[in-house]
Amino acid sequence: MIIISTNSKPTQNTKILVKILKDPKLDDSYVYSAMSLETTNDVFKVFSEKILRIYNFEKDEVVLLGGVERDVWDKCHEDAVFIKEKEIQQGVVTPQHFVTKKHIENSGRYDLSEGEGIFVLSDEEYKSYQWTEHERKILKPFYFAEEIDKFYSPLRNKYWLIYTDNKTIKEIERNPHKFQNIINHLDKFSDIITSDHKPYGLHRPRQPRWFEAKYKIVGVRKTRYPKFGVVTIPFYTDQATVIIIPKKINPYFQTALMNSTISHWLLYNIKRQGDQLQIDKEAIQKLPVKPDSKGDNLIVLSKYIHFLKQYQNHFAREDKHLQYIIDYFDNLIDCLVYELYLGDVVKIPIRQFVKGKLVDIDLPENLLETEENERKETLQKIEKVFNELEDDKKLNENLYLIKLHPWVKTIYEALGR
């Protein structure tokens, strides 16, 4: 970012000209030649805006938005609440999951194999040990950020984490005979492990409650689009993820908001690197949440997609119609969130056509542990609701029209859709 300014106190109407580079990979010659242009072009997004709308003196915060985009931003923040820092955590920092090629070269340990588990073991490695009862208690189901998607998280782990917090480290030191397999395993990598609590402790283990909570939201930190899902099983992850345990907001409602296109646009303007969102604790704390006393529609739709994605992944991978239903509900959530955040400007009703048509469902803790007839019954309920909504011509007309509103179009254009 290049800032050209003069040392003067701004007035209420002082404006500045902002030029935002569209593609940081452009050749310098193109950038220099476009610097003199005063309107949006192939190289720069250009706008003029009052400095008091760009810089918040109280928060010492800059928001580089102008015109309609700034209006949308302000509207999204009206009467909003925010997730508190104590409700958010990152996953564990090991910091070594596996042996890398660099580990072998730097240590000269050619007896090691690239990909060999250190603190994170593959299922095959896990099964190769005769673990003691005490060791099994600290071997936790582990999942990678790459396995998480929008409204989806896996139900069966492929990896295991040697979860050693301070309490466990002391127990290992007092009773080494109870943890001999783990001691022998980690001793093998003592010259590679860089944890502050080496040789047996994780660098930043976090508290178990973040991974064991019955209802938690797990999301991907660095991603091109928001990927959040409600997770109801023990789910240990690393620092590539964020975990949210909301105190006052239903997690399915919160997940619907955070996976919406509006949240994508807000997060895109809060913190990013290129087109990649950087959804860390700070970014989540700045994401405006609009409370909704009538938010049951978003809760139920969020449940529908969670169920459908789990069902699709484990029982119906080739079912294209199922994907069509998922996409329909995803779009419906988007439009309900537009109405929630921008409704008094974007006056195209959606909620009134959905009210009373959604049938709530009970989601199991783990879909893989349910009977086939139970899964089929839930699927039929959801399909019946979908058929009724798809037949509603006025609803579907409004789902189309709301995307044509200038404010909504601005969001899509900003995201390059």
ZAZA-978342 format. One record per residue (C-alpha): x, y, z; residue number from 1. Coordinates in nm, 3 decimals, m for minus. Layout:
# ZAZA-978342
[[X; Y; Z]; NUM] ...
# end
This chain:
# ZAZA-978342
[[0.000; 0.000; 0.000]; 1] [[0.132; 0.347; m0.090]; 2] [[m0.015; 0.644; 0.097]; 3] [[0.039; 0.997; m0.038]; 4] [[m0.085; 1.256; 0.211]; 5] [[m0.036; 1.606; 0.347]; 6] [[m0.001; 1.699; 0.712]; 7] [[m0.335; 1.867; 0.775]; 8] [[m0.631; 1.812; 1.004]; 9] [[m0.928; 1.668; 0.812]; 10] [[m1.266; 1.833; 0.822]; 11] [[m1.604; 1.661; 0.810]; 12] [[m1.603; 1.683; 0.428]; 13] [[m1.235; 1.619; 0.351]; 14] [[m1.209; 1.357; 0.077]; 15] [[m0.920; 1.141; m0.038]; 16] [[m0.861; 0.956; m0.362]; 17] [[m0.806; 0.583; m0.309]; 18] [[m0.648; 0.349; m0.566]; 19] [[m0.647; m0.023; m0.489]; 20] [[m0.430; m0.249; m0.704]; 21] [[m0.645; m0.527; m0.847]; 22] [[m0.369; m0.776; m0.921]; 23] [[m0.037; m0.757; m0.726]; 24] [[0.125; m0.980; m0.990]; 25] [[0.092; m0.719; m1.266]; 26] [[0.409; m0.596; m1.433]; 27] [[0.543; m0.272; m1.278]; 28] [[0.520; m0.088; m1.610]; 29] [[0.141; m0.139; m1.620]; 30] [[0.110; m0.015; m1.262]; 31] [[0.317; 0.299; m1.320]; 32] [[0.133; 0.389; m1.641]; 33] [[m0.205; 0.358; m1.466]; 34] [[m0.109; 0.564; m1.158]; 35] [[m0.222; 0.889; m1.321]; 36] [[m0.572; 0.761; m1.407]; 37] [[m0.849; 0.904; m1.189]; 38] [[m1.117; 0.640; m1.259]; 39] [[m1.142; 0.264; m1.214]; 40] [[m0.945; 0.076; m1.480]; 41] [[m0.790; m0.264; m1.549]; 42] [[m0.513; m0.202; m1.296]; 43] [[m0.673; m0.002; m1.013]; 44] [[m1.006; 0.017; m0.839]; 45] [[m1.041; 0.395; m0.789]; 46] [[m1.281; 0.589; m0.570]; 47] [[m1.305; 0.914; m0.375]; 48] [[m1.445; 0.906; m0.024]; 49] [[m1.464; 1.122; 0.288]; 50] [[m1.167; 1.045; 0.509]; 51] [[m1.393; 1.017; 0.814]; 52] [[m1.572; 0.725; 0.645]; 53] [[m1.243; 0.549; 0.569]; 54] [[m1.057; 0.607; 0.894]; 55] [[m1.218; 0.539; 1.232]; 56] [[m1.030; 0.762; 1.475]; 57] [[m1.177; 0.592; 1.784]; 58] [[m1.075; 0.240; 1.678]; 59] [[m0.767; 0.352; 1.480]; 60] [[m0.905; 0.140; 1.197]; 61] [[m0.894; 0.186; 0.819]; 62] [[m1.164; 0.047; 0.587]; 63] [[m1.076; 0.109; 0.222]; 64] [[m1.428; 0.113; 0.084]; 65] [[m1.615; 0.389; m0.093]; 66] [[m1.955; 0.465; m0.245]; 67] [[m2.210; 0.183; m0.235]; 68] [[m1.964; m0.063; m0.082]; 69] [[m1.915; 0.169; 0.214]; 70] [[m2.294; 0.204; 0.249]; 71] [[m2.328; m0.175; 0.256]; 72] [[m2.047; m0.202; 0.513]; 73] [[m2.212; 0.054; 0.742]; 74] [[m2.554; m0.112; 0.710]; 75] [[m2.405; m0.453; 0.801]; 76] [[m2.265; m0.301; 1.121]; 77] [[m2.588; m0.135; 1.236]; 78] [[m2.717; m0.293; 1.561]; 79] [[m2.462; m0.573; 1.524]; 80] [[m2.300; m0.771; 1.803]; 81] [[m1.959; m0.934; 1.794]; 82] [[m1.806; m1.263; 1.899]; 83] [[m1.579; m1.217; 2.200]; 84] [[m1.214; m1.320; 2.209]; 85] [[m1.280; m1.573; 2.488]; 86] [[m1.520; m1.758; 2.254]; 87] [[m1.249; m1.820; 1.991]; 88] [[m0.937; m2.037; 1.984]; 89] [[m0.689; m2.171; 1.731]; 90] [[m0.600; m2.538; 1.709]; 91] [[m0.290; m2.694; 1.865]; 92] [[0.065; m2.606; 1.762]; 93] [[0.277; m2.921; 1.760]; 94] [[0.496; m2.774; 1.586]; 95] [[0.615; m3.087; 1.402]; 96] [[0.341; m3.312; 1.263]; 97] [[0.555; m3.534; 1.041]; 98] [[0.915; m3.582; 0.934]; 99] [[0.996; m3.362; 0.634]; 100] [[1.273; m3.381; 0.378]; 101] [[1.427; m3.072; 0.537]; 102] [[1.432; m3.241; 0.880]; 103] [[1.629; m3.531; 0.735]; 104] [[1.876; m3.308; 0.549]; 105] [[1.936; m3.068; 0.839]; 106] [[1.979; m3.340; 1.102]; 107] [[2.156; m3.595; 0.884]; 108] [[1.905; m3.850; 1.013]; 109] [[1.882; m4.070; 0.706]; 110] [[1.734; m4.346; 0.921]; 111] [[1.408; m4.147; 0.917]; 112] [[1.146; m4.151; 0.642]; 113] [[0.973; m3.847; 0.497]; 114] [[0.611; m3.839; 0.615]; 115] [[0.681; m4.045; 0.927]; 116] [[0.454; m3.931; 1.210]; 117] [[0.600; m3.733; 1.502]; 118] [[0.313; m3.584; 1.705]; 119] [[0.055; m3.677; 1.439]; 120] [[0.028; m4.047; 1.348]; 121] [[m0.150; m4.201; 1.052]; 122] [[m0.409; m4.464; 1.130]; 123] [[m0.164; m4.727; 1.005]; 124] [[0.107; m4.603; 1.242]; 125] [[m0.145; m4.588; 1.527]; 126] [[m0.240; m4.951; 1.475]; 127] [[0.124; m5.063; 1.467]; 128] [[0.168; m4.998; 1.842]; 129] [[0.044; m5.192; 2.142]; 130] [[m0.064; m4.888; 2.338]; 131] [[m0.115; m4.899; 2.713]; 132] [[m0.446; m4.790; 2.864]; 133] [[m0.287; m4.461; 2.979]; 134] [[m0.144; m4.394; 2.634]; 135] [[m0.476; m4.447; 2.460]; 136] [[m0.626; m4.173; 2.675]; 137] [[m0.390; m3.911; 2.530]; 138] [[m0.413; m4.028; 2.168]; 139] [[m0.684; m3.805; 2.022]; 140] [[m0.870; m3.815; 1.686]; 141] [[m0.703; m3.554; 1.467]; 142] [[m0.829; m3.374; 1.157]; 143] [[m0.663; m3.141; 0.906]; 144] [[m0.807; m2.812; 0.780]; 145] [[m0.810; m2.958; 0.427]; 146] [[m1.081; m3.203; 0.540]; 147] [[m1.321; m2.923; 0.640]; 148] [[m1.561; m2.748; 0.404]; 149] [[m1.864; m2.523; 0.416]; 150] [[m2.120; m2.688; 0.650]; 151] [[m1.905; m3.003; 0.652]; 152] [[m1.653; m3.183; 0.870]; 153] [[m1.549; m3.551; 0.854]; 154] [[m1.699; m3.804; 1.094]; 155] [[m1.413; m4.053; 1.096]; 156] [[m1.051; m3.959; 1.163]; 157] [[m0.754; m4.081; 0.956]; 158] [[m0.495; m3.944; 1.199]; 159] [[m0.418; m3.943; 1.571]; 160] [[m0.261; m3.669; 1.780]; 161] [[m0.029; m3.739; 2.073]; 162] [[m0.196; m3.480; 2.294]; 163] [[0.053; m3.389; 2.567]; 164] [[m0.037; m3.082; 2.770]; 165] [[0.145; m2.973; 3.086]; 166] [[m0.055; m3.209; 3.305]; 167] [[0.028; m3.507; 3.084]; 168] [[0.398; m3.413; 3.066]; 169] [[0.420; m3.426; 3.447]; 170] [[0.243; m3.761; 3.450]; 171] [[0.486; m3.900; 3.193]; 172] [[0.780; m3.782; 3.402]; 173] [[0.635; m3.934; 3.722]; 174] [[0.523; m4.264; 3.569]; 175] [[0.734; m4.332; 3.256]; 176] [[0.645; m4.704; 3.261]; 177] [[0.281; m4.614; 3.179]; 178] [[0.385; m4.427; 2.863]; 179] [[0.680; m4.628; 2.733]; 180] [[0.555; m4.648; 2.374]; 181] [[0.508; m4.272; 2.352]; 182] [[0.844; m4.203; 2.521]; 183] [[1.027; m4.435; 2.281]; 184] [[0.843; m4.286; 1.983]; 185] [[0.912; m3.920; 2.068]; 186] [[1.270; m3.987; 2.183]; 187] [[1.337; m4.099; 1.828]; 188] [[1.271; m3.742; 1.709]; 189] [[1.430; m3.549; 2.001]; 190] [[1.677; m3.368; 1.771]; 191] [[1.392; m3.255; 1.541]; 192] [[1.125; m3.148; 1.789]; 193] [[1.138; m2.773; 1.860]; 194] [[0.847; m2.745; 2.104]; 195] [[0.901; m2.525; 2.410]; 196] [[0.795; m2.834; 2.606]; 197] [[1.020; m3.086; 2.431]; 198] [[1.076; m3.371; 2.415]; 199] [[0.724; m3.490; 2.506]; 200] [[0.503; m3.181; 2.515]; 201] [[0.312; m3.001; 2.240]; 202] [[0.425; m2.642; 2.178]; 203] [[0.072; m2.497; 2.228]; 204] [[m0.169; m2.774; 2.331]; 205] [[m0.477; m2.553; 2.407]; 206] [[m0.737; m2.671; 2.658]; 207] [[m0.918; m2.998; 2.575]; 208] [[m1.260; m2.832; 2.610]; 209] [[m1.212; m2.658; 2.274]; 210] [[m1.187; m2.993; 2.097]; 211] [[m1.428; m3.193; 2.314]; 212] [[m1.722; m2.947; 2.336]; 213] [[m2.053; m3.097; 2.225]; 214] [[m2.140; m2.798; 2.004]; 215] [[m1.848; m2.608; 1.853]; 216] [[m1.789; m2.434; 1.522]; 217] [[m1.469; m2.530; 1.342]; 218] [[m1.344; m2.321; 1.052]; 219] [[m1.048; m2.293; 0.818]; 220] [[m0.817; m1.995; 0.881]; 221] [[m0.668; m1.947; 0.533]; 222] [[m0.921; m2.013; 0.259]; 223] [[m1.066; m1.864; m0.060]; 224] [[m1.420; m1.879; 0.082]; 225] [[m1.560; m1.929; 0.434]; 226] [[m1.555; m2.292; 0.551]; 227] [[m1.732; m2.334; 0.884]; 228] [[m1.920; m2.629; 1.026]; 229] [[m2.082; m2.732; 1.353]; 230] [[m1.892; m3.028; 1.500]; 231] [[m2.046; m3.249; 1.768]; 232] [[m1.773; m3.515; 1.805]; 233] [[m1.424; m3.492; 1.964]; 234] [[m1.229; m3.305; 1.699]; 235] [[m0.862; m3.215; 1.752]; 236] [[m0.711; m2.984; 1.490]; 237] [[m0.403; m2.770; 1.441]; 238] [[m0.333; m2.397; 1.404]; 239] [[m0.470; m2.396; 1.047]; 240] [[m0.818; m2.391; 1.203]; 241] [[m1.022; m2.171; 1.434]; 242] [[m1.268; m2.302; 1.690]; 243] [[m1.566; m2.101; 1.814]; 244] [[m1.783; m2.190; 2.111]; 245] [[m2.053; m1.920; 2.107]; 246] [[m2.204; m1.839; 2.446]; 247] [[m2.532; m1.675; 2.344]; 248] [[m2.582; m1.755; 1.975]; 249] [[m2.706; m2.087; 1.838]; 250] [[m2.406; m2.249; 1.661]; 251] [[m2.616; m2.350; 1.358]; 252] [[m2.742; m1.993; 1.322]; 253] [[m2.389; m1.857; 1.359]; 254] [[m2.256; m2.104; 1.101]; 255] [[m2.526; m2.002; 0.851]; 256] [[m2.418; m1.638; 0.888]; 257] [[m2.046; m1.712; 0.865]; 258] [[m2.081; m1.926; 0.551]; 259] [[m2.295; m1.666; 0.372]; 260] [[m2.183; m1.448; 0.084]; 261] [[m2.221; m1.135; 0.299]; 262] [[m1.976; m1.278; 0.554]; 263] [[m1.742; m1.374; 0.271]; 264] [[m1.746; m1.011; 0.153]; 265] [[m1.705; m0.874; 0.506]; 266] [[m1.414; m1.107; 0.584]; 267] [[m1.261; m1.022; 0.246]; 268] [[m1.253; m0.657; 0.354]; 269] [[m1.147; m0.728; 0.712]; 270] [[m0.830; m0.926; 0.641]; 271] [[m0.694; m1.109; 0.342]; 272] [[m0.379; m1.190; 0.150]; 273] [[m0.454; m1.152; m0.220]; 274] [[m0.787; m1.330; m0.270]; 275] [[m0.726; m1.560; 0.027]; 276] [[m0.918; m1.483; 0.345]; 277] [[m0.719; m1.467; 0.669]; 278] [[m0.979; m1.573; 0.925]; 279] [[m0.790; m1.550; 1.252]; 280] [[m0.920; m1.454; 1.597]; 281] [[m0.889; m1.083; 1.525]; 282] [[m1.089; m1.108; 1.200]; 283] [[m1.369; m1.308; 1.364]; 284] [[m1.399; m1.052; 1.643]; 285] [[m1.457; m0.782; 1.380]; 286] [[m1.725; m0.977; 1.192]; 287] [[m2.067; m0.818; 1.263]; 288] [[m2.338; m1.058; 1.377]; 289] [[m2.700; m0.953; 1.337]; 290] [[m2.912; m1.107; 1.614]; 291] [[m3.245; m1.238; 1.493]; 292] [[m3.528; m1.322; 1.732]; 293] [[m3.688; m1.510; 1.443]; 294] [[m3.372; m1.688; 1.332]; 295] [[m3.522; m2.038; 1.332]; 296] [[m3.525; m2.048; 0.951]; 297] [[m3.147; m2.012; 0.933]; 298] [[m3.098; m2.267; 1.212]; 299] [[m3.312; m2.529; 1.036]; 300] [[m3.158; m2.466; 0.692]; 301] [[m2.811; m2.490; 0.844]; 302] [[m2.907; m2.825; 0.996]; 303] [[m3.040; m2.942; 0.658]; 304] [[m2.711; m2.870; 0.480]; 305] [[m2.502; m3.024; 0.758]; 306] [[m2.708; m3.343; 0.731]; 307] [[m2.713; m3.349; 0.350]; 308] [[m2.338; m3.300; 0.316]; 309] [[m2.265; m3.577; 0.566]; 310] [[m2.517; m3.804; 0.397]; 311] [[m2.381; m3.725; 0.052]; 312] [[m2.019; m3.785; 0.153]; 313] [[m2.083; m4.122; 0.318]; 314] [[m2.388; m4.267; 0.144]; 315] [[m2.464; m4.089; m0.187]; 316] [[m2.151; m3.950; m0.351]; 317] [[m2.291; m3.978; m0.704]; 318] [[m2.633; m3.828; m0.628]; 319] [[m2.641; m3.508; m0.838]; 320] [[m2.995; m3.424; m0.731]; 321] [[m2.876; m3.417; m0.369]; 322] [[m2.613; m3.160; m0.467]; 323] [[m2.885; m2.955; m0.637]; 324] [[m3.085; m2.950; m0.312]; 325] [[m2.775; m2.847; m0.115]; 326] [[m2.707; m2.562; m0.357]; 327] [[m3.070; m2.448; m0.338]; 328] [[m3.067; m2.433; 0.044]; 329] [[m2.726; m2.263; 0.039]; 330] [[m2.865; m1.992; m0.190]; 331] [[m3.175; m1.961; 0.028]; 332] [[m2.952; m1.900; 0.333]; 333] [[m2.764; m1.633; 0.137]; 334] [[m3.087; m1.452; 0.052]; 335] [[m3.226; m1.474; 0.407]; 336] [[m2.900; m1.324; 0.534]; 337] [[m2.930; m1.041; 0.277]; 338] [[m3.276; m0.973; 0.415]; 339] [[m3.148; m0.986; 0.773]; 340] [[m2.854; m0.750; 0.715]; 341] [[m2.984; m0.524; 0.439]; 342] [[m3.362; m0.574; 0.451]; 343] [[m3.470; m0.212; 0.507]; 344] [[m3.279; m0.114; 0.191]; 345] [[m3.305; m0.431; m0.017]; 346] [[m3.682; m0.455; 0.016]; 347] [[m3.734; m0.793; m0.146]; 348] [[m3.898; m1.030; 0.105]; 349] [[m3.780; m1.388; 0.145]; 350] [[m3.862; m1.487; 0.502]; 351] [[m4.240; m1.455; 0.467]; 352] [[m4.242; m1.719; 0.192]; 353] [[m4.035; m1.962; 0.401]; 354] [[m4.216; m1.913; 0.731]; 355] [[m4.398; m2.224; 0.849]; 356] [[m4.262; m2.444; 0.570]; 357] [[m3.937; m2.560; 0.732]; 358] [[m3.959; m2.872; 0.947]; 359] [[m3.693; m2.897; 1.216]; 360] [[m3.482; m3.214; 1.234]; 361] [[m3.280; m3.381; 1.508]; 362] [[m2.919; m3.426; 1.405]; 363] [[m2.735; m3.727; 1.548]; 364] [[m2.396; m3.679; 1.711]; 365] [[m2.245; m3.903; 1.444]; 366] [[m2.442; m3.994; 1.132]; 367] [[m2.233; m4.308; 1.082]; 368] [[m2.374; m4.451; 1.403]; 369] [[m2.738; m4.426; 1.294]; 370] [[m2.967; m4.685; 1.133]; 371] [[m3.047; m4.667; 0.761]; 372] [[m3.421; m4.620; 0.817]; 373] [[m3.349; m4.326; 1.051]; 374] [[m3.131; m4.158; 0.787]; 375] [[m3.390; m4.219; 0.514]; 376] [[m3.667; m4.071; 0.727]; 377] [[m3.469; m3.749; 0.784]; 378] [[m3.380; m3.729; 0.415]; 379] [[m3.745; m3.764; 0.313]; 380] [[m3.845; m3.480; 0.550]; 381] [[m3.586; m3.252; 0.392]; 382] [[m3.681; m3.350; 0.036]; 383] [[m4.048; m3.280; 0.110]; 384] [[m3.960; m2.928; 0.232]; 385] [[m3.739; m2.871; m0.073]; 386] [[m4.017; m2.974; m0.313]; 387] [[m4.261; m2.735; m0.149]; 388] [[m4.016; m2.444; m0.163]; 389] [[m3.915; m2.513; m0.522]; 390] [[m4.281; m2.507; m0.625]; 391] [[m4.331; m2.159; m0.474]; 392] [[m4.303; m1.932; m0.780]; 393] [[m4.308; m1.606; m0.583]; 394] [[m4.031; m1.722; m0.349]; 395] [[m3.808; m1.827; m0.637]; 396] [[m3.881; m1.507; m0.825]; 397] [[m3.762; m1.309; m0.521]; 398] [[m3.455; m1.531; m0.483]; 399] [[m3.366; m1.420; m0.834]; 400] [[m3.461; m1.053; m0.794]; 401] [[m3.266; m0.999; m0.473]; 402] [[m2.943; m1.079; m0.658]; 403] [[m3.018; m0.796; m0.902]; 404] [[m3.040; m0.528; m0.635]; 405] [[m2.749; m0.279; m0.671]; 406] [[m2.625; m0.340; m0.316]; 407] [[m2.621; m0.718; m0.358]; 408] [[m2.465; m0.691; m0.705]; 409] [[m2.190; m0.478; m0.552]; 410] [[m2.104; m0.762; m0.314]; 411] [[m2.087; m1.019; m0.594]; 412] [[m1.881; m0.793; m0.818]; 413] [[m1.633; m0.722; m0.537]; 414] [[m1.583; m1.098; m0.493]; 415] [[m1.538; m1.147; m0.868]; 416] [[m1.849; m1.359; m0.914]; 417] 
# end
